[in-house]
Amino acid sequence: MTSTLLRFATPLIIGLLAAPAAHAIDAAQWQNVAPMLQAALECRAGPDTASAAWKALSADPYSTTDAIKPPVAFTVFGLPVRDVSFYIDPDGEAGASYTSTFATSKASVRAAAKLDAKGRRSTRMGTLVMGGIGETHLSCTVEGSLGATDDENS
């Protein structure tokens, strides 16, 4: 049964990942959501996913399948951002992640975000983690309730 499910689900998943973004966000919409998104990307505060500004950002207020390119200049930790993406588990079990892609060096991002030598920093909201191959990514990862449960059951 699992192989049948995979056989039918795989093309659907690939198609969804390859599909273009449902809509583009304009500059006015971006200006409304930018402060909320910047706070999440900098791991300072989670977004208000019920707000009209947040809902205009993506067809799904809990995730993006394609990175969103800001229609106007946008910075995270003072550095220009090429695109952003996010995932928020609506149930809170898997947590959330907010990722920005930079057109600058990892050293610049490490310094601006005040990351340690391993490219990490803990905040009250979550953990900032730098990564990327060929590109510099910075993600704010917020632990969900499953993370705490898994630790207790280990």
N, C-alpha and C positions, 0 to 999 in steps of 0.2 A: 504494500500500500504506500509506503514511503517513497519508493522509486516512481510510482505512478504520479504521486503528488509533485515530486520534483520535476518530472518530465513535463507536466502541464504548467507548473509555477515558474520554472526557469525562464521560458520565453517572455512571460508576463513581466517578471522582475527586470529582465534585460531591457524590455521595451519601455518600462517606466523610467529606468535610469537614463536611457538614450533620448527620451522625449524632451522637447524644448520646454523652457519655463512657461507656465500657464499665462503669465502676464508680466509686463515690465512695470517697474515702479517709476513714477515721474519725480522730478526734483522737489516739488511741493510735498508729496507724500513722504519722500525720503527725509526732508527736513523735520517732519513731525516725528518720525521714528528714530532718527539718528541718535539723539541723546540716550534713549532707552537701549538701543543696540550697542552703543559705545560702552555704556555701563556694564552690560552683560559680557562683551568681548574683553573688557578690562577686569572682569571678575569682581566687580564692585556691587552689583545689584541685578537681580533677575528682572526680565521684562514683564509688563502687564499684558499677558497674552489675550486678554479680553478687550483691550482697547482697539478702537477703530484704526489707529495708526499702525499697531502691530499687525492686525489682520490684513492691511493693505500690502504688507511686505511680502507675503507668500500666500499661495492658494491654500496651503496647510499651515495654520498658525503654530504648529508644533515641529515642523521640519522643512528643510529645503532639499529637493533632489538635485538641483543645479545651484552652483554658487551664484550669489546675487552681486552684480557689479554696481557699486554706488553711482548714481547719475551725476553727482557733484563730488567735489573733493571731500574726502572723509579720512579722518585719522584715528588711530588707536595708539595710545601712549605717545602722541605727537608725531607718529610716523604715518605716511600715506599708505592707505589700504587699497589693494587691487580688487578684492572680492571678499565676501563673507558667506558663511553658511551656519546653520544651527540645527540642533536636534533637541527636543524637549519631550520627555516621556510624560504624557498627560496624566498618568496615574502616579507619577513620582517614583516608581519602582526602579527604573533604569537611570534616573537622574537626567542630566542635560549636558550639552556641550555647545559652545559658541566658538567658531573658528574664523580667524582672519588670515588672509594671504597678503604678504608684503612684497614689494619690489625693491627690497633692500637686504642687506646682509644679516646673517644670524647674529653677528656681533652687535650690530646696531639695535636689533630687537631685544637681545639679551640685556643690553645696557638700559634701554628706554623702559623696559618692563621690570627692571631690577631683579632679573632671574639669577639663580645661583649658577655655579660652574656646569651643572648638569642640564641647565635650561629649564628650571622649575622654580615655582614660588607658590607657597600656600597663602590663601587669603581667607577671610571669614566666609566667603561664598563658596569657594572651591579651590582648585589648583590650576595655575597657569602652567602650560607645558608647551615648549617650543619643539617643532619638528619640521618635516618636509624634506623631500629629496628633489633637488633642483629648484625648489621654491622654499621660501621661509613661511611657515605656518605658526600661528600662536593660538592655542586653544585654552579656553576656560572650561574645565571639566567639573561638573557638580555631581557629587555622589548621590545616588538615589537610596531609597529605603532597602533595596535588595543588598546593597553593599554592606550595610550594618547587619542585616540578617545573616548574610553569608559568613561574616566574621564570627558571629555568635554561634553558628552551627559547626564551625571548624574545630 
